[in-house]
Amino acid sequence: MHLPSAVSIDLLAAIKSPQPLPVFNICKEKSIKSHLINGCPSMVCLHLCLSVCFAHSGNIIGSGIFVSPKGVLENASSVGVAIIVWVTTGVITAIGALCYAELGVTIPKSGGDYSYVKDIFGGLAGFLRLWIAVLVIYPTNQAVIALTFSNYILQPLYPSCLPPDSGLRLLAAVCLLFLTWVNCHSVRWATCVQDVFTAGKLLALGLIIMMGIVQICRGHYYWLEPAHAFETFSDYDVGLIALSFLQGSFAYGGWNFLNYVTEELVDPYRNLPCAIFISIPVVTFVYVFANMAYITAMSPQELLASNAVAVTFGEKLLGVMSWIMPMSVALSTFGGVNGSLFTSSRLFFAGAREGQLPHLLAMIHITRCTPIPALLFTLISTLLMLCTSDIYTLINYVGFINYLFYGVTVAGQIVLRIKEPNMYRPIKVSLVWPVIYLLFWAFLLVFSLYSEPVVCGIGLAIMMTGVPVYFLGIYWENKPQCFHIIIGKATL
């Protein structure tokens, strides 16, 4: 049955409609104008670099800093180790980003690690990356952010206890349904929501860091003193420390964002490393100081008892103005869900372009130019993730799978150096960096699997279900005619 308002248009044919992020194509137009008018190419380059850095850091900083501190501290077993975890995760993220920068300009395709894994290791590996992203990574990320939104909305209503699980899941579902409708209805509406609600996280983080500095100036830094920072509230365990890195890495999610839009990025040879060298240290600084600020206002035990640490922080320091904190974080997480829904269509596009996803998921509405089938699929899979309201289990789940493919991608950099030593590489980093990343990667995966075998095992099992799907749907080329007829009817 043909839908009157929809048509089978591949996203490739209508890629102009979703309006690529302003910092890219629009900056190209502005840079040309500035060059012609001002005759100062160095100023144009500086403007472009700063624009890309702002977009990159803005994409990394999200709801993770409002939810991960509890998970990091709980598994690190002391304040001092937790701070070390935040710093180390920032360093490892920067190393991974450098490796991705080389791959991004060597294989200049949008689609990020999916495109790199597919080109280096073949169709099956690329499909598994796409499969797990579609079924696990995007839905779980969105579920975590939506549940964080629910926690910060409901926690002030339950000051003496935790909000009910059913209420958290229901409000998270309402948030997802509403924002899916917005993204289906209009690209312009979706981008406006993103612009407006980005201010929420900046307000919240600015308040947290400023109040933390005030607290330190007042002498409230008991838990930051070396003599007390390493006082343990539970025994150190290497497996739990690995999980604390997974929790911290969730907050740094989005560091490979620029690799998904390499084809649209102006002067990637200059702007990719520029974004890495500026934005990731800035993000690390913000995260470390935000966590130090939390500890100046509450003890580790109080932080661990709270499911909304920024709310508790606000109640401790802001008095009658404490409502600002949950409101700001709620705005931030609301925008985070919207941003995740908005960007997920790019991966669908990359997969459909390579023939590894059904054409149904690459269709867009004929008049609204929005990828409605892809958004609805993402919505349904995200709602399924709300079967649990345990945010930290979900973070371990998605963090393990994410790191698995980060490592595979970085390993691909070494493989490509061996297979194609003479390949043109505008950016070429020392092989020491991917080796360091892979050593950390191996530590993280082995001990995470040891500490959370069920959670990590489920993620691996879901990934492996993609193997028969690949061989039946993609590798098997001479399919019977009835198969194509069924697929065609489902598509129409």
LOVEXMAR-528391 format. One record per residue (C-alpha): residue number from 1; x, z, y. Coordinates in steps of 0.02 Angstrom, whole numbers, plus 50000, padded with zeros to 5 digits. Example, Ala and Ser with C-alpha at 12.3 -4.5 7.8 and 13.67 -1.06 7.14 Angstrom:
BEGIN
<r nr="1" px="50615" pz="50390" py="49775"/>
<r nr="2" px="50684" pz="50357" py="49947"/>
END
This chain:
BEGIN
<r nr="1" px="50000" pz="50000" py="50000"/>
<r nr="2" px="50071" pz="49949" py="50169"/>
<r nr="3" px="50070" pz="50077" py="50308"/>
<r nr="4" px="50010" pz="49999" py="50470"/>
<r nr="5" px="50129" pz="50097" py="50581"/>
<r nr="6" px="50287" pz="50089" py="50476"/>
<r nr="7" px="50397" pz="49948" py="50418"/>
<r nr="8" px="50548" pz="49930" py="50304"/>
<r nr="9" px="50683" pz="49922" py="50435"/>
<r nr="10" px="50857" pz="49974" py="50381"/>
<r nr="11" px="50935" pz="50099" py="50496"/>
<r nr="12" px="51084" pz="49982" py="50515"/>
<r nr="13" px="50971" pz="49855" py="50602"/>
<r nr="14" px="50905" pz="49985" py="50722"/>
<r nr="15" px="51053" pz="50100" py="50745"/>
<r nr="16" px="51038" pz="50079" py="50933"/>
<r nr="17" px="50874" pz="50175" py="50935"/>
<r nr="18" px="50934" pz="50352" py="50891"/>
<r nr="19" px="51043" pz="50353" py="51047"/>
<r nr="20" px="51219" pz="50402" py="50990"/>
<r nr="21" px="51281" pz="50562" py="51066"/>
<r nr="22" px="51307" pz="50539" py="51253"/>
<r nr="23" px="51491" pz="50578" py="51250"/>
<r nr="24" px="51532" pz="50421" py="51154"/>
<r nr="25" px="51456" pz="50254" py="51203"/>
<r nr="26" px="51399" pz="50313" py="51375"/>
<r nr="27" px="51574" pz="50381" py="51411"/>
<r nr="28" px="51642" pz="50210" py="51370"/>
<r nr="29" px="51533" pz="50132" py="51504"/>
<r nr="30" px="51577" pz="50269" py="51629"/>
<r nr="31" px="51763" pz="50252" py="51591"/>
<r nr="32" px="51758" pz="50067" py="51630"/>
<r nr="33" px="51669" pz="50099" py="51794"/>
<r nr="34" px="51789" pz="50238" py="51842"/>
<r nr="35" px="51938" pz="50128" py="51802"/>
<r nr="36" px="51871" pz="49988" py="51910"/>
<r nr="37" px="51822" pz="50100" py="52055"/>
<r nr="38" px="51958" pz="50230" py="52059"/>
<r nr="39" px="52099" pz="50134" py="51979"/>
<r nr="40" px="52157" pz="50294" py="51892"/>
<r nr="41" px="52161" pz="50271" py="51703"/>
<r nr="42" px="52242" pz="50441" py="51676"/>
<r nr="43" px="52092" pz="50528" py="51754"/>
<r nr="44" px="51976" pz="50424" py="51646"/>
<r nr="45" px="52072" pz="50475" py="51489"/>
<r nr="46" px="52066" pz="50658" py="51541"/>
<r nr="47" px="51879" pz="50647" py="51572"/>
<r nr="48" px="51849" pz="50566" py="51402"/>
<r nr="49" px="51960" pz="50692" py="51312"/>
<r nr="50" px="51872" pz="50841" py="51392"/>
<r nr="51" px="51701" pz="50766" py="51355"/>
<r nr="52" px="51745" pz="50744" py="51171"/>
<r nr="53" px="51819" pz="50920" py="51164"/>
<r nr="54" px="51661" pz="50993" py="51240"/>
<r nr="55" px="51550" pz="50901" py="51116"/>
<r nr="56" px="51662" pz="50952" py="50970"/>
<r nr="57" px="51670" pz="51137" py="51014"/>
<r nr="58" px="51484" pz="51139" py="51056"/>
<r nr="59" px="51445" pz="51067" py="50886"/>
<r nr="60" px="51551" pz="51199" py="50797"/>
<r nr="61" px="51487" pz="51351" py="50891"/>
<r nr="62" px="51314" pz="51386" py="50825"/>
<r nr="63" px="51212" pz="51515" py="50732"/>
<r nr="64" px="51357" pz="51559" py="50616"/>
<r nr="65" px="51437" pz="51681" py="50738"/>
<r nr="66" px="51273" pz="51779" py="50745"/>
<r nr="67" px="51253" pz="51793" py="50556"/>
<r nr="68" px="51427" pz="51779" py="50474"/>
<r nr="69" px="51508" pz="51937" py="50550"/>
<r nr="70" px="51412" pz="52048" py="50430"/>
<r nr="71" px="51458" pz="51943" py="50278"/>
<r nr="72" px="51641" pz="51933" py="50329"/>
<r nr="73" px="51656" pz="52120" py="50361"/>
<r nr="74" px="51561" pz="52169" py="50204"/>
<r nr="75" px="51679" pz="52070" py="50091"/>
<r nr="76" px="51839" pz="52104" py="50190"/>
<r nr="77" px="51816" pz="52294" py="50168"/>
<r nr="78" px="51896" pz="52338" py="50337"/>
<r nr="79" px="51889" pz="52285" py="50518"/>
<r nr="80" px="52072" pz="52233" py="50523"/>
<r nr="81" px="52058" pz="52118" py="50372"/>
<r nr="82" px="51897" pz="52045" py="50444"/>
<r nr="83" px="51987" pz="51998" py="50606"/>
<r nr="84" px="52129" pz="51921" py="50504"/>
<r nr="85" px="51999" pz="51820" py="50406"/>
<r nr="86" px="51924" pz="51751" py="50567"/>
<r nr="87" px="52095" pz="51700" py="50635"/>
<r nr="88" px="52154" pz="51627" py="50469"/>
<r nr="89" px="51993" pz="51529" py="50448"/>
<r nr="90" px="52021" pz="51454" py="50620"/>
<r nr="91" px="52200" pz="51403" py="50574"/>
<r nr="92" px="52144" pz="51326" py="50408"/>
<r nr="93" px="52003" pz="51236" py="50497"/>
<r nr="94" px="52129" pz="51161" py="50620"/>
<r nr="95" px="52240" pz="51104" py="50475"/>
<r nr="96" px="52092" pz="51024" py="50387"/>
<r nr="97" px="52040" pz="50939" py="50549"/>
<r nr="98" px="52215" pz="50865" py="50570"/>
<r nr="99" px="52206" pz="50793" py="50394"/>
<r nr="100" px="52034" pz="50723" py="50431"/>
<r nr="101" px="52098" pz="50648" py="50594"/>
<r nr="102" px="52224" pz="50542" py="50498"/>
<r nr="103" px="52089" pz="50486" py="50377"/>
<r nr="104" px="51969" pz="50453" py="50521"/>
<r nr="105" px="52080" pz="50324" py="50605"/>
<r nr="106" px="52150" pz="50254" py="50442"/>
<r nr="107" px="51975" pz="50225" py="50370"/>
<r nr="108" px="51877" pz="50203" py="50533"/>
<r nr="109" px="51702" pz="50215" py="50460"/>
<r nr="110" px="51559" pz="50329" py="50511"/>
<r nr="111" px="51502" pz="50442" py="50370"/>
<r nr="112" px="51650" pz="50563" py="50370"/>
<r nr="113" px="51716" pz="50627" py="50205"/>
<r nr="114" px="51583" pz="50530" py="50109"/>
<r nr="115" px="51662" pz="50366" py="50167"/>
<r nr="116" px="51840" pz="50428" py="50132"/>
<r nr="117" px="51803" pz="50494" py="49957"/>
<r nr="118" px="51711" pz="50334" py="49912"/>
<r nr="119" px="51850" pz="50220" py="49972"/>
<r nr="120" px="51991" pz="50321" py="49892"/>
<r nr="121" px="51915" pz="50386" py="49729"/>
<r nr="122" px="51777" pz="50259" py="49698"/>
<r nr="123" px="51589" pz="50248" py="49698"/>
<r nr="124" px="51550" pz="50394" py="49583"/>
<r nr="125" px="51649" pz="50521" py="49685"/>
<r nr="126" px="51573" pz="50456" py="49847"/>
<r nr="127" px="51399" pz="50463" py="49774"/>
<r nr="128" px="51422" pz="50643" py="49714"/>
<r nr="129" px="51476" pz="50691" py="49892"/>
<r nr="130" px="51320" pz="50607" py="49960"/>
<r nr="131" px="51209" pz="50680" py="49823"/>
<r nr="132" px="51264" pz="50859" py="49852"/>
<r nr="133" px="51250" pz="50839" py="50041"/>
<r nr="134" px="51072" pz="50775" py="50027"/>
<r nr="135" px="51015" pz="50904" py="49898"/>
<r nr="136" px="51118" pz="51057" py="49943"/>
<r nr="137" px="51224" pz="51056" py="50101"/>
<r nr="138" px="51102" pz="50998" py="50234"/>
<r nr="139" px="50949" pz="51089" py="50163"/>
<r nr="140" px="51045" pz="51252" py="50138"/>
<r nr="141" px="51124" pz="51246" py="50311"/>
<r nr="142" px="50953" pz="51219" py="50388"/>
<r nr="143" px="50876" pz="51359" py="50284"/>
<r nr="144" px="51013" pz="51481" py="50340"/>
<r nr="145" px="50991" pz="51436" py="50524"/>
<r nr="146" px="50800" pz="51447" py="50511"/>
<r nr="147" px="50811" pz="51617" py="50426"/>
<r nr="148" px="50931" pz="51676" py="50561"/>
<r nr="149" px="50804" pz="51621" py="50691"/>
<r nr="150" px="50670" pz="51722" py="50598"/>
<r nr="151" px="50781" pz="51875" py="50588"/>
<r nr="152" px="50815" pz="51877" py="50774"/>
<r nr="153" px="50632" pz="51850" py="50818"/>
<r nr="154" px="50565" pz="51983" py="50700"/>
<r nr="155" px="50702" pz="52116" py="50704"/>
<r nr="156" px="50649" pz="52186" py="50875"/>
<r nr="157" px="50473" pz="52208" py="50803"/>
<r nr="158" px="50543" pz="52315" py="50661"/>
<r nr="159" px="50668" pz="52429" py="50749"/>
<r nr="160" px="50677" pz="52559" py="50611"/>
<r nr="161" px="50679" pz="52444" py="50458"/>
<r nr="162" px="50713" pz="52268" py="50401"/>
<r nr="163" px="50579" pz="52132" py="50428"/>
<r nr="164" px="50476" pz="52087" py="50273"/>
<r nr="165" px="50544" pz="51943" py="50168"/>
<r nr="166" px="50378" pz="51851" py="50169"/>
<r nr="167" px="50373" pz="51857" py="50359"/>
<r nr="168" px="50551" pz="51791" py="50373"/>
<r nr="169" px="50517" pz="51646" py="50257"/>
<r nr="170" px="50351" pz="51604" py="50338"/>
<r nr="171" px="50422" pz="51600" py="50515"/>
<r nr="172" px="50572" pz="51498" py="50455"/>
<r nr="173" px="50452" pz="51373" py="50375"/>
<r nr="174" px="50350" pz="51360" py="50536"/>
<r nr="175" px="50511" pz="51327" py="50634"/>
<r nr="176" px="50562" pz="51190" py="50513"/>
<r nr="177" px="50390" pz="51108" py="50513"/>
<r nr="178" px="50379" pz="51106" py="50702"/>
<r nr="179" px="50553" pz="51036" py="50730"/>
<r nr="180" px="50530" pz="50905" py="50594"/>
<r nr="181" px="50374" pz="50849" py="50686"/>
<r nr="182" px="50471" pz="50840" py="50850"/>
<r nr="183" px="50609" pz="50736" py="50770"/>
<r nr="184" px="50482" pz="50621" py="50687"/>
<r nr="185" px="50385" pz="50598" py="50848"/>
<r nr="186" px="50522" pz="50556" py="50971"/>
<r nr="187" px="50712" pz="50541" py="50979"/>
<r nr="188" px="50703" pz="50584" py="51164"/>
<r nr="189" px="50608" pz="50745" py="51128"/>
<r nr="190" px="50735" pz="50794" py="50997"/>
<r nr="191" px="50883" pz="50767" py="51114"/>
<r nr="192" px="50794" pz="50862" py="51254"/>
<r nr="193" px="50764" pz="51010" py="51138"/>
<r nr="194" px="50949" pz="51007" py="51092"/>
<r nr="195" px="51006" pz="51005" py="51274"/>
<r nr="196" px="50890" pz="51146" py="51328"/>
<r nr="197" px="50922" pz="51263" py="51183"/>
<r nr="198" px="51111" pz="51241" py="51184"/>
<r nr="199" px="51109" pz="51356" py="51336"/>
<r nr="200" px="51048" pz="51497" py="51224"/>
<r nr="201" px="51208" pz="51514" py="51124"/>
<r nr="202" px="51316" pz="51503" py="51280"/>
<r nr="203" px="51217" pz="51643" py="51362"/>
<r nr="204" px="51222" pz="51753" py="51207"/>
<r nr="205" px="51408" pz="51729" py="51174"/>
<r nr="206" px="51453" pz="51749" py="51357"/>
<r nr="207" px="51359" pz="51915" py="51365"/>
<r nr="208" px="51437" pz="51977" py="51203"/>
<r nr="209" px="51616" pz="51939" py="51256"/>
<r nr="210" px="51594" pz="52006" py="51433"/>
<r nr="211" px="51516" pz="52168" py="51371"/>
<r nr="212" px="51655" pz="52183" py="51242"/>
<r nr="213" px="51787" pz="52170" py="51379"/>
<r nr="214" px="51694" pz="52303" py="51479"/>
<r nr="215" px="51691" pz="52415" py="51325"/>
<r nr="216" px="51877" pz="52395" py="51297"/>
<r nr="217" px="51912" pz="52435" py="51479"/>
<r nr="218" px="51810" pz="52594" py="51458"/>
<r nr="219" px="51917" pz="52645" py="51309"/>
<r nr="220" px="51790" pz="52607" py="51171"/>
<r nr="221" px="51909" pz="52523" py="51050"/>
<r nr="222" px="51927" pz="52654" py="50912"/>
<r nr="223" px="51902" pz="52528" py="50770"/>
<r nr="224" px="52023" pz="52405" py="50849"/>
<r nr="225" px="52170" pz="52525" py="50847"/>
<r nr="226" px="52292" pz="52484" py="50705"/>
<r nr="227" px="52278" pz="52662" py="50639"/>
<r nr="228" px="52090" pz="52641" py="50610"/>
<r nr="229" px="52065" pz="52453" py="50594"/>
<r nr="230" px="52123" pz="52453" py="50413"/>
<r nr="231" px="52021" pz="52604" py="50357"/>
<r nr="232" px="51925" pz="52540" py="50207"/>
<r nr="233" px="51742" pz="52574" py="50171"/>
<r nr="234" px="51760" pz="52496" py="49997"/>
<r nr="235" px="51906" pz="52449" py="49886"/>
<r nr="236" px="51997" pz="52287" py="49925"/>
<r nr="237" px="51958" pz="52148" py="49802"/>
<r nr="238" px="52039" pz="51976" py="49807"/>
<r nr="239" px="51878" pz="51894" py="49748"/>
<r nr="240" px="51777" pz="51976" py="49887"/>
<r nr="241" px="51908" pz="51925" py="50016"/>
<r nr="242" px="51885" pz="51744" py="49956"/>
<r nr="243" px="51698" pz="51765" py="49987"/>
<r nr="244" px="51735" pz="51832" py="50161"/>
<r nr="245" px="51826" pz="51668" py="50197"/>
<r nr="246" px="51673" pz="51573" py="50137"/>
<r nr="247" px="51564" pz="51675" py="50254"/>
<r nr="248" px="51683" pz="51643" py="50399"/>
<r nr="249" px="51697" pz="51458" py="50362"/>
<r nr="250" px="51509" pz="51442" py="50384"/>
<r nr="251" px="51530" pz="51488" py="50568"/>
<r nr="252" px="51662" pz="51351" py="50587"/>
<r nr="253" px="51547" pz="51221" py="50509"/>
<r nr="254" px="51543" pz="51059" py="50607"/>
<r nr="255" px="51732" pz="51046" py="50631"/>
<r nr="256" px="51728" pz="50874" py="50546"/>
<r nr="257" px="51583" pz="50815" py="50656"/>
<r nr="258" px="51685" pz="50681" py="50747"/>
<r nr="259" px="51728" pz="50598" py="50581"/>
<r nr="260" px="51544" pz="50557" py="50558"/>
<r nr="261" px="51541" pz="50455" py="50718"/>
<r nr="262" px="51715" pz="50377" py="50716"/>
<r nr="263" px="51646" pz="50201" py="50743"/>
<r nr="264" px="51561" pz="50259" py="50904"/>
<r nr="265" px="51704" pz="50364" py="50970"/>
<r nr="266" px="51798" pz="50292" py="51119"/>
<r nr="267" px="51988" pz="50286" py="51091"/>
<r nr="268" px="51989" pz="50391" py="50931"/>
<r nr="269" px="52180" pz="50383" py="50917"/>
<r nr="270" px="52191" pz="50490" py="51074"/>
<r nr="271" px="52027" pz="50587" py="51073"/>
<r nr="272" px="52025" pz="50647" py="50892"/>
<r nr="273" px="52187" pz="50748" py="50902"/>
<r nr="274" px="52144" pz="50800" py="51080"/>
<r nr="275" px="51979" pz="50874" py="51019"/>
<r nr="276" px="52065" pz="50965" py="50876"/>
<r nr="277" px="52206" pz="51040" py="50980"/>
<r nr="278" px="52088" pz="51104" py="51115"/>
<r nr="279" px="51918" pz="51140" py="51039"/>
<r nr="280" px="51965" pz="51230" py="50878"/>
<r nr="281" px="52082" pz="51357" py="50964"/>
<r nr="282" px="51944" pz="51386" py="51093"/>
<r nr="283" px="51815" pz="51415" py="50956"/>
<r nr="284" px="51934" pz="51532" py="50863"/>
<r nr="285" px="51964" pz="51631" py="51023"/>
<r nr="286" px="51776" pz="51646" py="51054"/>
<r nr="287" px="51741" pz="51701" py="50875"/>
<r nr="288" px="51880" pz="51830" py="50867"/>
<r nr="289" px="51832" pz="51906" py="51035"/>
<r nr="290" px="51647" pz="51908" py="50990"/>
<r nr="291" px="51686" pz="52005" py="50831"/>
<r nr="292" px="51799" pz="52125" py="50926"/>
<r nr="293" px="51656" pz="52150" py="51049"/>
<r nr="294" px="51535" pz="52194" py="50908"/>
<r nr="295" px="51656" pz="52327" py="50846"/>
<r nr="296" px="51673" pz="52406" py="51019"/>
<r nr="297" px="51486" pz="52443" py="51020"/>
<r nr="298" px="51451" pz="52493" py="50840"/>
<r nr="299" px="51541" pz="52562" py="50690"/>
<r nr="300" px="51571" pz="52453" py="50536"/>
<r nr="301" px="51432" pz="52549" py="50448"/>
<r nr="302" px="51308" pz="52511" py="50587"/>
<r nr="303" px="51357" pz="52327" py="50587"/>
<r nr="304" px="51334" pz="52316" py="50398"/>
<r nr="305" px="51163" pz="52399" py="50410"/>
<r nr="306" px="51100" pz="52266" py="50531"/>
<r nr="307" px="51035" pz="52094" py="50484"/>
<r nr="308" px="51040" pz="52043" py="50667"/>
<r nr="309" px="51205" pz="52106" py="50736"/>
<r nr="310" px="51180" pz="52034" py="50909"/>
<r nr="311" px="51013" pz="52126" py="50924"/>
<r nr="312" px="51096" pz="52291" py="50876"/>
<r nr="313" px="51236" pz="52253" py="50999"/>
<r nr="314" px="51109" pz="52222" py="51138"/>
<r nr="315" px="51013" pz="52381" py="51099"/>
<r nr="316" px="51175" pz="52482" py="51110"/>
<r nr="317" px="51236" pz="52412" py="51276"/>
<r nr="318" px="51100" pz="52322" py="51373"/>
<r nr="319" px="50964" pz="52456" py="51378"/>
<r nr="320" px="50801" pz="52389" py="51450"/>
<r nr="321" px="50879" pz="52215" py="51458"/>
<r nr="322" px="50915" pz="52213" py="51271"/>
<r nr="323" px="50777" pz="52082" py="51246"/>
<r nr="324" px="50897" pz="51953" py="51319"/>
<r nr="325" px="51004" pz="51954" py="51161"/>
<r nr="326" px="50871" pz="51913" py="51028"/>
<r nr="327" px="50794" pz="51786" py="51145"/>
<r nr="328" px="50961" pz="51698" py="51174"/>
<r nr="329" px="51008" pz="51695" py="50990"/>
<r nr="330" px="50834" pz="51635" py="50942"/>
<r nr="331" px="50851" pz="51492" py="51067"/>
<r nr="332" px="51023" pz="51451" py="50997"/>
<r nr="333" px="50966" pz="51449" py="50815"/>
<r nr="334" px="50809" pz="51352" py="50858"/>
<r nr="335" px="50920" pz="51219" py="50936"/>
<r nr="336" px="51036" pz="51230" py="50784"/>
<r nr="337" px="50895" pz="51184" py="50664"/>
<r nr="338" px="50847" pz="51040" py="50778"/>
<r nr="339" px="51027" pz="50977" py="50787"/>
<r nr="340" px="51048" pz="50983" py="50599"/>
<r nr="341" px="50888" pz="50885" py="50572"/>
<r nr="342" px="50940" pz="50760" py="50705"/>
<r nr="343" px="51114" pz="50725" py="50635"/>
<r nr="344" px="51071" pz="50722" py="50449"/>
<r nr="345" px="51000" pz="50546" py="50469"/>
<r nr="346" px="51179" pz="50482" py="50502"/>
<r nr="347" px="51231" pz="50526" py="50325"/>
<r nr="348" px="51075" pz="50442" py="50256"/>
<r nr="349" px="51121" pz="50288" py="50357"/>
<r nr="350" px="51300" pz="50285" py="50290"/>
<r nr="351" px="51239" pz="50306" py="50110"/>
<r nr="352" px="51105" pz="50172" py="50128"/>
<r nr="353" px="51230" pz="50052" py="50207"/>
<r nr="354" px="51340" pz="50071" py="50052"/>
<r nr="355" px="51190" pz="50046" py="49937"/>
<r nr="356" px="51200" pz="50223" py="49868"/>
<r nr="357" px="51034" pz="50288" py="49932"/>
<r nr="358" px="50858" pz="50217" py="49914"/>
<r nr="359" px="50808" pz="50103" py="50056"/>
<r nr="360" px="50657" pz="50216" py="50081"/>
<r nr="361" px="50769" pz="50350" py="50156"/>
<r nr="362" px="50846" pz="50224" py="50276"/>
<r nr="363" px="50681" pz="50167" py="50351"/>
<r nr="364" px="50630" pz="50205" py="50529"/>
<r nr="365" px="50462" pz="50205" py="50616"/>
<r nr="366" px="50426" pz="50037" py="50695"/>
<r nr="367" px="50377" pz="50103" py="50866"/>
<r nr="368" px="50453" pz="50278" py="50876"/>
<r nr="369" px="50619" pz="50223" py="50798"/>
<r nr="370" px="50637" pz="50388" py="50704"/>
<r nr="371" px="50694" pz="50405" py="50521"/>
<r nr="372" px="50532" pz="50486" py="50461"/>
<r nr="373" px="50560" pz="50470" py="50270"/>
<r nr="374" px="50735" pz="50548" py="50282"/>
<r nr="375" px="50670" pz="50689" py="50392"/>
<r nr="376" px="50525" pz="50727" py="50274"/>
<r nr="377" px="50641" pz="50727" py="50123"/>
<r nr="378" px="50757" pz="50848" py="50212"/>
<r nr="379" px="50610" pz="50958" py="50260"/>
<r nr="380" px="50546" pz="50971" py="50081"/>
<r nr="381" px="50718" pz="51011" py="50009"/>
<r nr="382" px="50748" pz="51141" py="50146"/>
<r nr="383" px="50581" pz="51226" py="50114"/>
<r nr="384" px="50631" pz="51241" py="49931"/>
<r nr="385" px="50788" pz="51336" py="49986"/>
<r nr="386" px="50675" pz="51466" py="50067"/>
<r nr="387" px="50633" pz="51534" py="49894"/>
<r nr="388" px="50759" pz="51668" py="49943"/>
<r nr="389" px="50782" pz="51754" py="50110"/>
<r nr="390" px="50958" pz="51815" py="50065"/>
<r nr="391" px="51058" pz="51724" py="50198"/>
<r nr="392" px="51228" pz="51779" py="50131"/>
<r nr="393" px="51194" pz="51712" py="49956"/>
<r nr="394" px="51144" pz="51545" py="50032"/>
<r nr="395" px="51304" pz="51543" py="50136"/>
<r nr="396" px="51411" pz="51575" py="49981"/>
<r nr="397" px="51315" pz="51437" py="49893"/>
<r nr="398" px="51339" pz="51304" py="50026"/>
<r nr="399" px="51515" pz="51363" py="50074"/>
<r nr="400" px="51580" pz="51340" py="49897"/>
<r nr="401" px="51513" pz="51163" py="49884"/>
<r nr="402" px="51574" pz="51117" py="50058"/>
<r nr="403" px="51750" pz="51178" py="50023"/>
<r nr="404" px="51752" pz="51089" py="49855"/>
<r nr="405" px="51732" pz="50921" py="49940"/>
<r nr="406" px="51842" pz="50966" py="50088"/>
<r nr="407" px="51982" pz="50989" py="49963"/>
<r nr="408" px="51942" pz="50828" py="49870"/>
<r nr="409" px="51946" pz="50734" py="50036"/>
<r nr="410" px="52113" pz="50810" py="50088"/>
<r nr="411" px="52183" pz="50772" py="49915"/>
<r nr="412" px="52126" pz="50593" py="49947"/>
<r nr="413" px="52242" pz="50588" py="50098"/>
<r nr="414" px="52391" pz="50620" py="49982"/>
<r nr="415" px="52327" pz="50494" py="49854"/>
<r nr="416" px="52307" pz="50362" py="49990"/>
<r nr="417" px="52486" pz="50393" py="50050"/>
<r nr="418" px="52547" pz="50358" py="49872"/>
<r nr="419" px="52433" pz="50208" py="49837"/>
<r nr="420" px="52448" pz="50127" py="50009"/>
<r nr="421" px="52613" pz="50184" py="50085"/>
<r nr="422" px="52620" pz="50037" py="50206"/>
<r nr="423" px="52442" pz="50055" py="50268"/>
<r nr="424" px="52427" pz="50063" py="50458"/>
<r nr="425" px="52403" pz="50244" py="50513"/>
<r nr="426" px="52385" pz="50269" py="50701"/>
<r nr="427" px="52390" pz="50457" py="50668"/>
<r nr="428" px="52508" pz="50517" py="50531"/>
<r nr="429" px="52530" pz="50702" py="50495"/>
<r nr="430" px="52662" pz="50784" py="50387"/>
<r nr="431" px="52611" pz="50804" py="50205"/>
<r nr="432" px="52653" pz="50989" py="50224"/>
<r nr="433" px="52483" pz="51015" py="50305"/>
<r nr="434" px="52374" pz="50944" py="50167"/>
<r nr="435" px="52478" pz="51040" py="50039"/>
<r nr="436" px="52449" pz="51204" py="50134"/>
<r nr="437" px="52264" pz="51165" py="50146"/>
<r nr="438" px="52250" pz="51126" py="49960"/>
<r nr="439" px="52340" pz="51288" py="49911"/>
<r nr="440" px="52216" pz="51388" py="50016"/>
<r nr="441" px="52074" pz="51281" py="49945"/>
<r nr="442" px="52125" pz="51320" py="49765"/>
<r nr="443" px="52134" pz="51507" py="49803"/>
<r nr="444" px="51963" pz="51504" py="49884"/>
<r nr="445" px="51874" pz="51407" py="49748"/>
<r nr="446" px="51949" pz="51500" py="49600"/>
<r nr="447" px="51913" pz="51674" py="49666"/>
<r nr="448" px="51743" pz="51628" py="49739"/>
<r nr="449" px="51691" pz="51563" py="49568"/>
<r nr="450" px="51758" pz="51723" py="49491"/>
<r nr="451" px="51660" pz="51834" py="49612"/>
<r nr="452" px="51498" pz="51734" py="49618"/>
<r nr="453" px="51492" pz="51635" py="49455"/>
<r nr="454" px="51303" pz="51610" py="49455"/>
<r nr="455" px="51287" pz="51554" py="49636"/>
<r nr="456" px="51438" pz="51438" py="49630"/>
<r nr="457" px="51393" pz="51378" py="49455"/>
<r nr="458" px="51220" pz="51324" py="49512"/>
<r nr="459" px="51298" pz="51221" py="49650"/>
<r nr="460" px="51415" pz="51135" py="49525"/>
<r nr="461" px="51270" pz="51104" py="49405"/>
<r nr="462" px="51166" pz="51021" py="49542"/>
<r nr="463" px="51314" pz="50913" py="49589"/>
<r nr="464" px="51336" pz="50854" py="49408"/>
<r nr="465" px="51154" pz="50800" py="49397"/>
<r nr="466" px="51209" pz="50659" py="49512"/>
<r nr="467" px="51315" pz="50581" py="49373"/>
<r nr="468" px="51170" pz="50509" py="49270"/>
<r nr="469" px="51080" pz="50461" py="49431"/>
<r nr="470" px="51232" pz="50361" py="49486"/>
<r nr="471" px="51251" pz="50269" py="49321"/>
<r nr="472" px="51064" pz="50231" py="49307"/>
<r nr="473" px="51031" pz="50192" py="49489"/>
<r nr="474" px="51192" pz="50111" py="49552"/>
<r nr="475" px="51319" pz="50071" py="49416"/>
<r nr="476" px="51188" pz="49988" py="49304"/>
<r nr="477" px="51165" pz="49823" py="49393"/>
<r nr="478" px="51062" pz="49721" py="49269"/>
<r nr="479" px="50905" pz="49825" py="49277"/>
<r nr="480" px="50741" pz="49758" py="49206"/>
<r nr="481" px="50621" pz="49677" py="49328"/>
<r nr="482" px="50492" pz="49816" py="49306"/>
<r nr="483" px="50618" pz="49940" py="49376"/>
<r nr="484" px="50636" pz="49841" py="49538"/>
<r nr="485" px="50447" pz="49821" py="49551"/>
<r nr="486" px="50419" pz="50009" py="49539"/>
<r nr="487" px="50554" pz="50044" py="49669"/>
<r nr="488" px="50482" pz="49909" py="49782"/>
<r nr="489" px="50307" pz="49983" py="49772"/>
<r nr="490" px="50374" pz="50158" py="49809"/>
<r nr="491" px="50468" pz="50090" py="49958"/>
<r nr="492" px="50319" pz="50001" py="50032"/>
END
